Amino acid sequence: MSHHVAIIGAGLIGRAWAIVFARAGFDVVLHDISAEALAKAGESIAAAAADLVAAGLVADAGFTAHIRRERDLAAALAGVDYVQECGPELLEAKQALFAELEATCEPGTILASSTSGIPASDFAANLAHPERCLVAHPVNPPYLIPLVELVPSPATSDVVTERARALMVDAGQVPITV
């Protein structure tokens, strides 16, 4: 199955998720509002890909061609079926971003956060459709340690949790539901 994912935030975790999904052959859009962050992300991803090749973990770095970098949020979200948010660990920032994601994405798009400490019930509390939100927290770096914690909120749909699990398996991750 073909997956189209957007990663919001081009920091360390966002770049690592881009590698995971691109290596699995997914179409990946890496978004950040900072042109500098996106430029650094391209350099960091290329370096990590070269390290993976040198270690014999991938045959070549061609998987990076699956990653497109995009500063415009609406353009980054067009046609994606899954969003992995990797922004700052600030509740108000996540609430604002998830409101924007909900308003911009197609209704069936899963909205996941890499947060390590903010429950989905908190960042999705004011959304019209919190059933499409959950936490997908990786062990770092996820392209070397493929364990990911899926943490639905009480409002998260079982269908969304199962779709997120299947996507993670397709990406080569080992999901556990917490």
N, CA and C atoms as an extended XYZ file, in Angstrom:
534
Properties=species:S:1:pos:R:3:atomname:S:1:resname:S:1:resid:I:1 pbc="F F F"
N         0.841       -1.182        0.000 N   MET     1
C         0.000        0.000        0.000 CA  MET     1
C         0.883        1.242        0.000 C   MET     1
N         0.496        2.219       -0.774 N   SER     2
C         1.231        3.471       -0.839 CA  SER     2
C         0.750        4.407        0.261 C   SER     2
N         1.691        5.021        0.943 N   HIS     3
C         1.352        5.975        1.994 CA  HIS     3
C         1.924        7.333        1.640 C   HIS     3
N         1.184        8.354        1.974 N   HIS     4
C         1.608        9.734        1.781 CA  HIS     4
C         1.584       10.388        3.155 C   HIS     4
N         2.755       10.752        3.658 N   VAL     5
C         2.841       11.291        5.008 CA  VAL     5
C         3.454       12.684        5.005 C   VAL     5
N         3.027       13.483        5.959 N   ALA     6
C         3.628       14.792        6.203 CA  ALA     6
C         4.231       14.756        7.593 C   ALA     6
N         5.407       15.302        7.688 N   ILE     7
C         6.083       15.444        8.971 CA  ILE     7
C         6.186       16.930        9.239 C   ILE     7
N         5.650       17.338       10.378 N   ILE     8
C         5.606       18.747       10.725 CA  ILE     8
C         6.676       19.009       11.773 C   ILE     8
N         7.725       19.683       11.340 N   GLY     9
C         8.870       19.975       12.204 CA  GLY     9
C        10.100       19.258       11.679 C   GLY     9
N        11.113       20.035       11.273 N   ALA    10
C        12.304       19.460       10.646 CA  ALA    10
C        13.483       19.361       11.607 C   ALA    10
N        13.190       19.252       12.890 N   GLY    11
C        14.243       19.057       13.880 CA  GLY    11
C        14.699       17.601       13.892 C   GLY    11
N        15.413       17.237       14.923 N   LEU    12
C        15.991       15.900       15.045 CA  LEU    12
C        14.960       14.786       14.858 C   LEU    12
N        13.837       14.881       15.557 N   ILE    13
C        12.817       13.826       15.480 CA  ILE    13
C        12.137       13.827       14.117 C   ILE    13
N        11.804       14.984       13.609 N   GLY    14
C        11.184       15.059       12.283 CA  GLY    14
C        12.077       14.471       11.202 C   GLY    14
N        13.348       14.800       11.251 N   ARG    15
C        14.294       14.244       10.263 CA  ARG    15
C        14.377       12.719       10.390 C   ARG    15
N        14.388       12.231       11.617 N   ALA    16
C        14.467       10.781       11.831 CA  ALA    16
C        13.224       10.078       11.286 C   ALA    16
N        12.043       10.656       11.539 N   TRP    17
C        10.817       10.078       10.982 CA  TRP    17
C        10.857       10.114        9.458 C   TRP    17
N        11.372       11.186        8.872 N   ALA    18
C        11.462       11.263        7.409 CA  ALA    18
C        12.278       10.094        6.868 C   ALA    18
N        13.356        9.765        7.530 N   ILE    19
C        14.192        8.633        7.114 CA  ILE    19
C        13.408        7.333        7.219 C   ILE    19
N        12.720        7.133        8.337 N   VAL    20
C        11.925        5.908        8.526 CA  VAL    20
C        10.934        5.724        7.387 C   VAL    20
N        10.139        6.745        7.149 N   PHE    21
C         9.077        6.624        6.159 CA  PHE    21
C         9.617        6.556        4.734 C   PHE    21
N        10.634        7.329        4.424 N   ALA    22
C        11.213        7.300        3.072 CA  ALA    22
C        11.882        5.961        2.793 C   ALA    22
N        12.561        5.427        3.777 N   ARG    23
C        13.229        4.131        3.611 CA  ARG    23
C        12.210        3.028        3.303 C   ARG    23
N        10.986        3.202        3.803 N   ALA    24
C         9.915        2.233        3.542 CA  ALA    24
C         9.230        2.492        2.200 C   ALA    24
N         9.668        3.531        1.492 N   GLY    25
C         9.093        3.835        0.190 CA  GLY    25
C         7.885        4.757        0.218 C   GLY    25
N         7.583        5.343        1.377 N   PHE    26
C         6.463        6.270        1.481 CA  PHE    26
C         6.827        7.580        0.781 C   PHE    26
N         5.810        8.288        0.310 N   ASP    27
C         5.992        9.658       -0.155 CA  ASP    27
C         5.974       10.538        1.085 C   ASP    27
N         7.037       11.302        1.313 N   VAL    28
C         7.201       12.073        2.537 CA  VAL    28
C         7.349       13.549        2.204 C   VAL    28
N         6.594       14.375        2.921 N   VAL    29
C         6.766       15.823        2.856 CA  VAL    29
C         7.206       16.265        4.240 C   VAL    29
N         8.357       16.881        4.304 N   LEU    30
C         8.895       17.402        5.558 CA  LEU    30
C         8.638       18.905        5.573 C   LEU    30
N         7.875       19.354        6.558 N   HIS    31
C         7.490       20.769        6.645 CA  HIS    31
C         8.154       21.437        7.835 C   HIS    31
N         8.564       22.656        7.606 N   ASP    32
C         8.978       23.537        8.692 CA  ASP    32
C         8.777       24.955        8.192 C   ASP    32
N         8.455       25.864        9.092 N   ILE    33
C         8.278       27.252        8.672 CA  ILE    33
C         9.621       27.937        8.437 C   ILE    33
N        10.694       27.326        8.918 N   SER    34
C        12.021       27.905        8.783 CA  SER    34
C        12.749       27.331        7.568 C   SER    34
N        13.119       28.205        6.639 N   ALA    35
C        13.904       27.775        5.479 CA  ALA    35
C        15.253       27.224        5.931 C   ALA    35
N        15.820       27.827        6.964 N   GLU    36
C        17.108       27.358        7.483 CA  GLU    36
C        16.984       25.942        8.045 C   GLU    36
N        15.917       25.677        8.795 N   ALA    37
C        15.708       24.338        9.350 CA  ALA    37
C        15.547       23.310        8.237 C   ALA    37
N        14.833       23.672        7.185 N   LEU    38
C        14.653       22.738        6.062 CA  LEU    38
C        15.969       22.488        5.335 C   LEU    38
N        16.782       23.525        5.169 N   ALA    39
C        18.088       23.341        4.523 CA  ALA    39
C        18.976       22.429        5.367 C   ALA    39
N        19.021       22.672        6.669 N   LYS    40
C        19.801       21.821        7.570 CA  LYS    40
C        19.270       20.394        7.570 C   LYS    40
N        17.950       20.251        7.471 N   ALA    41
C        17.347       18.917        7.446 CA  ALA    41
C        17.843       18.136        6.237 C   ALA    41
N        17.892       18.784        5.091 N   GLY    42
C        18.388       18.105        3.896 CA  GLY    42
C        19.809       17.610        4.083 C   GLY    42
N        20.658       18.447        4.670 N   GLU    43
C        22.050       18.068        4.920 CA  GLU    43
C        22.132       16.923        5.940 C   GLU    43
N        21.367       17.030        7.013 N   SER    44
C        21.393       16.009        8.066 CA  SER    44
C        20.870       14.665        7.578 C   SER    44
N        19.800       14.705        6.786 N   ILE    45
C        19.239       13.461        6.245 CA  ILE    45
C        20.232       12.809        5.295 C   ILE    45
N        20.892       13.594        4.448 N   ALA    46
C        21.889       13.049        3.530 CA  ALA    46
C        23.044       12.415        4.303 C   ALA    46
N        23.485       13.066        5.374 N   ALA    47
C        24.570       12.519        6.192 CA  ALA    47
C        24.145       11.223        6.884 C   ALA    47
N        22.932       11.206        7.427 N   ALA    48
C        22.433        9.991        8.087 CA  ALA    48
C        22.284        8.849        7.082 C   ALA    48
N        21.814        9.176        5.877 N   ALA    49
C        21.668        8.153        4.840 CA  ALA    49
C        23.039        7.576        4.472 C   ALA    49
N        24.042        8.435        4.354 N   ALA    50
C        25.398        7.962        4.058 CA  ALA    50
C        25.909        7.063        5.179 C   ALA    50
N        25.610        7.415        6.431 N   ASP    51
C        26.003        6.574        7.568 CA  ASP    51
C        25.314        5.216        7.510 C   ASP    51
N        24.048        5.198        7.139 N   LEU    52
C        23.309        3.934        7.029 CA  LEU    52
C        23.909        3.052        5.936 C   LEU    52
N        24.297        3.659        4.827 N   VAL    53
C        24.947        2.912        3.742 CA  VAL    53
C        26.286        2.367        4.234 C   VAL    53
N        27.099        3.217        4.872 N   ALA    54
C        28.422        2.806        5.352 CA  ALA    54
C        28.333        1.670        6.369 C   ALA    54
N        27.267        1.660        7.161 N   ALA    55
C        27.079        0.607        8.166 CA  ALA    55
C        26.450       -0.652        7.583 C   ALA    55
N        26.106       -0.614        6.293 N   GLY    56
C        25.487       -1.777        5.664 CA  GLY    56
C        24.025       -1.962        6.020 C   GLY    56
N        23.376       -0.926        6.526 N   LEU    57
C        21.976       -1.043        6.933 CA  LEU    57
C        21.006       -0.761        5.797 C   LEU    57
N        21.466       -0.083        4.752 N   VAL    58
C        20.703        0.103        3.524 CA  VAL    58
C        21.676       -0.052        2.360 C   VAL    58
N        21.150       -0.470        1.222 N   ALA    59
C        22.008       -0.695        0.050 CA  ALA    59
C        22.515        0.617       -0.537 C   ALA    59
N        21.653        1.618       -0.553 N   ASP    60
C        22.063        2.921       -1.078 CA  ASP    60
C        21.185        4.004       -0.469 C   ASP    60
N        21.567        5.238       -0.719 N   ALA    61
C        20.856        6.369       -0.124 CA  ALA    61
C        19.731        6.887       -1.011 C   ALA    61
N        19.353        6.113       -2.013 N   GLY    62
C        18.313        6.543       -2.943 CA  GLY    62
C        16.962        6.785       -2.306 C   GLY    62
N        16.733        6.224       -1.128 N   PHE    63
C        15.442        6.419       -0.466 CA  PHE    63
C        15.185        7.888       -0.147 C   PHE    63
N        16.233        8.682       -0.060 N   THR    64
C        16.042       10.098        0.271 CA  THR    64
C        15.279       10.841       -0.826 C   THR    64
N        15.212       10.259       -2.018 N   ALA    65
C        14.443       10.882       -3.099 CA  ALA    65
C        12.953       10.907       -2.796 C   ALA    65
N        12.511       10.123       -1.820 N   HIS    66
C        11.097       10.103       -1.422 CA  HIS    66
C        10.734       11.280       -0.518 C   HIS    66
N        11.733       12.078       -0.115 N   ILE    67
C        11.497       13.177        0.823 CA  ILE    67
C        11.486       14.503        0.069 C   ILE    67
N        10.388       15.217        0.236 N   ARG    68
C        10.268       16.564       -0.324 CA  ARG    68
C        10.157       17.531        0.848 C   ARG    68
N        10.859       18.637        0.769 N   ARG    69
C        10.809       19.650        1.821 CA  ARG    69
C         9.892       20.787        1.379 C   ARG    69
N         9.081       21.269        2.330 N   GLU    70
C         8.048       22.255        1.983 CA  GLU    70
C         7.818       23.221        3.147 C   GLU    70
N         7.891       24.514        2.872 N   ARG    71
C         7.636       25.527        3.895 CA  ARG    71
C         6.156       25.849        4.038 C   ARG    71
N         5.371       25.693        2.996 N   ASP    72
C         3.950       26.025        3.034 CA  ASP    72
C         3.169       24.850        3.634 C   ASP    72
N         2.489       25.104        4.747 N   LEU    73
C         1.795       24.023        5.448 CA  LEU    73
C         0.697       23.399        4.600 C   LEU    73
N        -0.133       24.204        3.966 N   ALA    74
C        -1.224       23.655        3.153 CA  ALA    74
C        -0.688       22.792        2.024 C   ALA    74
N         0.393       23.211        1.398 N   ALA    75
C         1.006       22.409        0.332 CA  ALA    75
C         1.568       21.111        0.897 C   ALA    75
N         2.148       21.168        2.087 N   ALA    76
C         2.703       19.967        2.712 CA  ALA    76
C         1.618       18.951        3.058 C   ALA    76
N         0.444       19.436        3.412 N   LEU    77
C        -0.633       18.546        3.862 CA  LEU    77
C        -1.517       18.027        2.734 C   LEU    77
N        -1.376       18.566        1.550 N   ALA    78
C        -2.232       18.170        0.429 CA  ALA    78
C        -2.079       16.684        0.109 C   ALA    78
N        -3.168       15.954        0.223 N   GLY    79
C        -3.196       14.551       -0.176 CA  GLY    79
C        -2.556       13.557        0.779 C   GLY    79
N        -2.173       13.983        1.984 N   VAL    80
C        -1.544       13.032        2.904 CA  VAL    80
C        -2.603       12.238        3.665 C   VAL    80
N        -2.237       11.010        4.028 N   ASP    81
C        -3.147       10.194        4.824 CA  ASP    81
C        -2.700       10.095        6.281 C   ASP    81
N        -1.522       10.643        6.574 N   TYR    82
C        -0.972       10.568        7.930 CA  TYR    82
C        -0.076       11.773        8.157 C   TYR    82
N        -0.219       12.395        9.344 N   VAL    83
C         0.634       13.510        9.746 CA  VAL    83
C         1.349       13.116       11.028 C   VAL    83
N         2.671       13.324       11.051 N   GLN    84
C         3.478       13.093       12.256 CA  GLN    84
C         3.999       14.451       12.706 C   GLN    84
N         3.432       14.975       13.781 N   GLU    85
C         3.833       16.280       14.306 CA  GLU    85
C         5.051       16.103       15.204 C   GLU    85
N         6.040       16.977       15.006 N   CYS    86
C         7.303       16.901       15.749 CA  CYS    86
C         7.722       18.290       16.214 C   CYS    86
N         6.785       19.020       16.772 N   GLY    87
C         7.066       20.377       17.210 CA  GLY    87
C         7.501       20.438       18.660 C   GLY    87
N         7.636       21.658       19.172 N   PRO    88
C         8.059       21.856       20.562 CA  PRO    88
C         7.087       21.236       21.559 C   PRO    88
N         7.610       20.885       22.710 N   GLU    89
C         6.812       20.276       23.777 CA  GLU    89
C         6.108       21.364       24.583 C   GLU    89
N         5.250       22.092       23.915 N   LEU    90
C         4.474       23.166       24.534 CA  LEU    90
C         3.008       22.934       24.216 C   LEU    90
N         2.193       22.745       25.244 N   LEU    91
C         0.792       22.400       25.046 CA  LEU    91
C         0.075       23.412       24.160 C   LEU    91
N         0.223       24.695       24.442 N   GLU    92
C        -0.496       25.706       23.668 CA  GLU    92
C        -0.085       25.674       22.195 C   GLU    92
N         1.189       25.464       21.940 N   ALA    93
C         1.673       25.381       20.551 CA  ALA    93
C         1.081       24.169       19.853 C   ALA    93
N         1.033       23.034       20.548 N   LYS    94
C         0.451       21.826       19.942 CA  LYS    94
C        -1.045       22.010       19.701 C   LYS    94
N        -1.748       22.615       20.643 N   GLN    95
C        -3.179       22.844       20.457 CA  GLN    95
C        -3.433       23.711       19.225 C   GLN    95
N        -2.673       24.773       19.071 N   ALA    96
C        -2.840       25.658       17.915 CA  ALA    96
C        -2.496       24.924       16.624 C   ALA    96
N        -1.408       24.173       16.631 N   LEU    97
C        -1.005       23.452       15.431 CA  LEU    97
C        -2.028       22.382       15.062 C   LEU    97
N        -2.522       21.626       16.034 N   PHE    98
C        -3.496       20.581       15.726 CA  PHE    98
C        -4.820       21.168       15.234 C   PHE    98
N        -5.182       22.349       15.712 N   ALA    99
C        -6.375       23.023       15.179 CA  ALA    99
C        -6.151       23.358       13.706 C   ALA    99
N        -4.952       23.807       13.373 N   GLU   100
C        -4.635       24.120       11.980 CA  GLU   100
C        -4.572       22.845       11.131 C   GLU   100
N        -4.004       21.784       11.678 N   LEU   101
C        -3.956       20.511       10.951 CA  LEU   101
C        -5.366       19.997       10.682 C   LEU   101
N        -6.224       20.040       11.707 N   GLU   102
C        -7.597       19.570       11.540 CA  GLU   102
C        -8.329       20.362       10.470 C   GLU   102
N        -8.124       21.668       10.447 N   ALA   103
C        -8.813       22.528        9.492 CA  ALA   103
C        -8.295       22.348        8.063 C   ALA   103
N        -7.058       21.907        7.916 N   THR   104
C        -6.416       21.848        6.605 CA  THR   104
C        -6.440       20.458        5.980 C   THR   104
N        -6.324       19.424        6.787 N   CYS   105
C        -6.241       18.044        6.274 CA  CYS   105
C        -7.602       17.501        5.864 C   CYS   105
N        -7.562       16.505        5.003 N   GLU   106
C        -8.773       15.769        4.650 CA  GLU   106
C        -9.319       15.085        5.905 C   GLU   106
N       -10.631       14.852        5.976 N   PRO   107
C       -11.234       14.279        7.187 CA  PRO   107
C       -10.665       12.921        7.612 C   PRO   107
N       -10.169       12.137        6.677 N   GLY   108
C        -9.660       10.814        7.028 CA  GLY   108
C        -8.196       10.774        7.424 C   GLY   108
N        -7.532       11.916        7.419 N   THR   109
C        -6.107       11.958        7.739 CA  THR   109
C        -5.884       11.743        9.229 C   THR   109
N        -4.980       10.841        9.566 N   ILE   110
C        -4.606       10.605       10.963 CA  ILE   110
C        -3.649       11.705       11.387 C   ILE   110
N        -3.866       12.241       12.588 N   LEU   111
C        -3.025       13.297       13.137 CA  LEU   111
C        -2.324       12.758       14.374 C   LEU   111
N        -1.009       12.543       14.262 N   ALA   112
C        -0.231       11.954       15.356 CA  ALA   112
C         0.841       12.928       15.824 C   ALA   112
N         1.184       12.829       17.084 N   SER   113
C         2.242       13.654       17.663 CA  SER   113
C         3.356       12.770       18.189 C   SER   113
N         4.576       13.248       18.058 N   SER   114
C         5.743       12.548       18.602 CA  SER   114
C         5.992       12.903       20.059 C   SER   114
N         5.104       13.663       20.668 N   THR   115
C         5.303       14.137       22.032 CA  THR   115
C         5.698       13.006       22.979 C   THR   115
N         6.542       13.361       23.928 N   SER   116
C         6.928       12.375       24.940 CA  SER   116
C         6.174       12.556       26.247 C   SER   116
N         5.407       13.648       26.366 N   GLY   117
C         4.762       13.857       27.653 CA  GLY   117
C         3.416       14.549       27.654 C   GLY   117
N         2.907       14.937       26.492 N   ILE   118
C         1.610       15.618       26.451 CA  ILE   118
C         0.566       14.645       25.911 C   ILE   118
N        -0.421       14.285       26.701 N   PRO   119
C        -1.440       13.344       26.227 CA  PRO   119
C        -2.251       13.899       25.047 C   PRO   119
N        -2.652       13.017       24.162 N   ALA   120
C        -3.492       13.426       23.030 CA  ALA   120
C        -4.780       14.074       23.522 C   ALA   120
N        -5.287       13.632       24.649 N   SER   121
C        -6.515       14.234       25.184 CA  SER   121
C        -6.309       15.705       25.524 C   SER   121
N        -5.070       16.125       25.783 N   ASP   122
C        -4.794       17.533       26.065 CA  ASP   122
C        -4.624       18.346       24.780 C   ASP   122
N        -3.814       17.863       23.836 N   PHE   123
C        -3.599       18.692       22.642 CA  PHE   123
C        -4.779       18.636       21.676 C   PHE   123
N        -5.641       17.625       21.791 N   ALA   124
C        -6.807       17.511       20.908 CA  ALA   124
C        -8.113       17.900       21.605 C   ALA   124
N        -8.026       18.404       22.819 N   ALA   125
C        -9.220       18.674       23.634 CA  ALA   125
C       -10.215       19.618       22.969 C   ALA   125
N        -9.741       20.598       22.228 N   ASN   126
C       -10.637       21.604       21.650 CA  ASN   126
C       -10.953       21.351       20.180 C   ASN   126
N       -10.572       20.212       19.665 N   LEU   127
C       -10.811       19.909       18.257 CA  LEU   127
C       -12.229       19.395       18.036 C   LEU   127
N       -12.737       19.582       16.856 N   ALA   128
C       -14.049       19.046       16.495 CA  ALA   128
C       -13.993       17.533       16.344 C   ALA   128
N       -12.820       17.008       15.951 N   HIS   129
C       -12.678       15.569       15.699 CA  HIS   129
C       -11.442       14.991       16.392 C   HIS   129
N       -11.465       14.918       17.719 N   PRO   130
C       -10.306       14.364       18.437 CA  PRO   130
C       -10.127       12.867       18.208 C   PRO   130
N       -11.124       12.244       17.612 N   GLU   131
C       -11.043       10.795       17.369 CA  GLU   131
C        -9.970       10.438       16.350 C   GLU   131
N        -9.457       11.406       15.619 N   ARG   132
C        -8.428       11.123       14.610 CA  ARG   132
C        -7.021       11.390       15.116 C   ARG   132
N        -6.885       11.709       16.425 N   CYS   133
C        -5.594       12.094       17.004 CA  CYS   133
C        -5.071       11.045       17.985 C   CYS   133
N        -3.755       10.898       18.001 N   LEU   134
C        -3.092       10.043       18.965 CA  LEU   134
C        -1.632       10.437       19.051 C   LEU   134
N        -0.943        9.860       20.014 N   VAL   135
C         0.503       10.013       20.143 CA  VAL   135
C         1.155        8.818       19.469 C   VAL   135
N         2.194        9.087       18.669 N   ALA   136
C         3.057        8.042       18.102 CA  ALA   136
C         4.473        8.454       18.471 C   ALA   136
N         4.918        7.967       19.618 N   HIS   137
C         6.201        8.390       20.205 CA  HIS   137
C         7.289        7.368       19.877 C   HIS   137
N         8.353        7.812       19.193 N   PRO   138
C         9.406        6.872       18.813 CA  PRO   138
C        10.460        6.699       19.893 C   PRO   138
N        11.156        5.584       19.820 N   VAL   139
C        12.420        5.434       20.529 CA  VAL   139
C        13.463        5.982       19.556 C   VAL   139
N        14.440        6.691       20.061 N   ASN   140
C        15.368        7.393       19.164 CA  ASN   140
C        16.720        6.729       19.000 C   ASN   140
N        17.243        6.816       17.798 N   PRO   141
C        16.580        7.266       16.580 CA  PRO   141
C        15.716        6.154       15.999 C   PRO   141
N        14.516        6.488       15.524 N   PRO   142
C        13.586        5.445       15.071 CA  PRO   142
C        14.055        4.686       13.837 C   PRO   142
N        14.995        5.233       13.073 N   TYR   143
C        15.493        4.486       11.917 CA  TYR   143
C        16.523        3.444       12.326 C   TYR   143
N        16.969        3.461       13.603 N   LEU   144
C        17.842        2.410       14.125 CA  LEU   144
C        17.138        1.535       15.154 C   LEU   144
N        16.243        2.129       15.942 N   ILE   145
C        15.490        1.397       16.971 CA  ILE   145
C        14.019        1.528       16.598 C   ILE   145
N        13.432        0.502       16.012 N   PRO   146
C        12.109        0.655       15.394 CA  PRO   146
C        10.897        0.575       16.315 C   PRO   146
N        11.079        0.740       17.599 N   LEU   147
C         9.948        0.681       18.522 CA  LEU   147
C         9.232        2.025       18.569 C   LEU   147
N         7.908        1.995       18.436 N   VAL   148
C         7.100        3.216       18.542 CA  VAL   148
C         5.907        2.929       19.444 C   VAL   148
N         5.687        3.840       20.391 N   GLU   149
C         4.548        3.740       21.300 CA  GLU   149
C         3.358        4.459       20.681 C   GLU   149
N         2.267        3.758       20.518 N   LEU   150
C         1.015        4.370       20.077 CA  LEU   150
C         0.169        4.593       21.322 C   LEU   150
N        -0.197        5.842       21.552 N   VAL   151
C        -0.936        6.185       22.761 CA  VAL   151
C        -2.207        6.942       22.357 C   VAL   151
N        -3.308        6.215       22.197 N   PRO   152
C        -4.572        6.895       21.882 CA  PRO   152
C        -5.119        7.571       23.133 C   PRO   152
N        -5.984        8.536       22.906 N   SER   153
C        -6.712        9.143       24.026 CA  SER   153
C        -8.042        8.399       24.155 C   SER   153
N        -8.802        8.665       25.190 N   PRO   154
C       -10.132        8.047       25.270 CA  PRO   154
C       -11.015        8.385       24.069 C   PRO   154
N       -10.757        9.524       23.427 N   ALA   155
C       -11.561        9.925       22.268 CA  ALA   155
C       -11.073        9.323       20.956 C   ALA   155
N        -9.855        8.787       20.933 N   THR   156
C        -9.292        8.263       19.680 CA  THR   156
C       -10.093        7.055       19.201 C   THR   156
N       -10.446        7.077       17.946 N   SER   157
C       -11.169        5.973       17.339 CA  SER   157
C       -10.291        4.719       17.281 C   SER   157
N       -10.899        3.567       17.546 N   ASP   158
C       -10.167        2.298       17.407 CA  ASP   158
C        -9.679        2.114       15.971 C   ASP   158
N       -10.460        2.572       15.012 N   VAL   159
C       -10.076        2.464       13.604 CA  VAL   159
C        -8.817        3.283       13.347 C   VAL   159
N        -8.733        4.469       13.907 N   VAL   160
C        -7.546        5.321       13.744 CA  VAL   160
C        -6.329        4.643       14.374 C   VAL   160
N        -6.498        4.096       15.563 N   THR   161
C        -5.380        3.409       16.217 CA  THR   161
C        -4.899        2.244       15.366 C   THR   161
N        -5.809        1.464       14.823 N   GLU   162
C        -5.428        0.320       13.989 CA  GLU   162
C        -4.796        0.759       12.671 C   GLU   162
N        -5.304        1.835       12.082 N   ARG   163
C        -4.686        2.363       10.847 CA  ARG   163
C        -3.271        2.861       11.124 C   ARG   163
N        -3.082        3.532       12.270 N   ALA   164
C        -1.743        4.001       12.643 CA  ALA   164
C        -0.810        2.819       12.879 C   ALA   164
N        -1.324        1.780       13.519 N   ARG   165
C        -0.518        0.572       13.754 CA  ARG   165
C        -0.097       -0.047       12.423 C   ARG   165
N        -1.020       -0.198       11.508 N   ALA   166
C        -0.718       -0.799       10.208 CA  ALA   166
C         0.297        0.042        9.438 C   ALA   166
N         0.152        1.353        9.492 N   LEU   167
C         1.101        2.234        8.821 CA  LEU   167
C         2.493        2.066        9.413 C   LEU   167
N         2.579        1.992       10.725 N   MET   168
C         3.888        1.822       11.369 CA  MET   168
C         4.522        0.483       10.989 C   MET   168
N         3.722       -0.549       10.939 N   VAL   169
C         4.243       -1.852       10.496 CA  VAL   169
C         4.746       -1.751        9.059 C   VAL   169
N         3.966       -1.109        8.191 N   ASP   170
C         4.389       -0.913        6.803 CA  ASP   170
C         5.698       -0.121        6.731 C   ASP   170
N         5.935        0.745        7.703 N   ALA   171
C         7.157        1.558        7.754 CA  ALA   171
C         8.334        0.810        8.357 C   ALA   171
N         8.104       -0.424        8.805 N   GLY   172
C         9.188       -1.206        9.404 CA  GLY   172
C         9.345       -0.979       10.897 C   GLY   172
N         8.382       -0.320       11.508 N   GLN   173
C         8.418       -0.079       12.935 CA  GLN   173
C         7.736       -1.223       13.685 C   GLN   173
N         7.980       -1.291       14.972 N   VAL   174
C         7.316       -2.262       15.839 CA  VAL   174
C         6.466       -1.458       16.813 C   VAL   174
N         5.172       -1.316       16.510 N   PRO   175
C         4.313       -0.501       17.364 CA  PRO   175
C         3.788       -1.284       18.560 C   PRO   175
N         3.732       -0.590       19.694 N   ILE   176
C         3.051       -1.125       20.871 CA  ILE   176
C         2.018       -0.083       21.279 C   ILE   176
N         0.859       -0.545       21.703 N   THR   177
C        -0.191        0.366       22.137 CA  THR   177
C        -0.100        0.481       23.652 C   THR   177
N         0.000        1.718       24.111 N   VAL   178
C         0.142        1.988       25.539 CA  VAL   178
C        -1.175        2.541       26.046 C   VAL   178
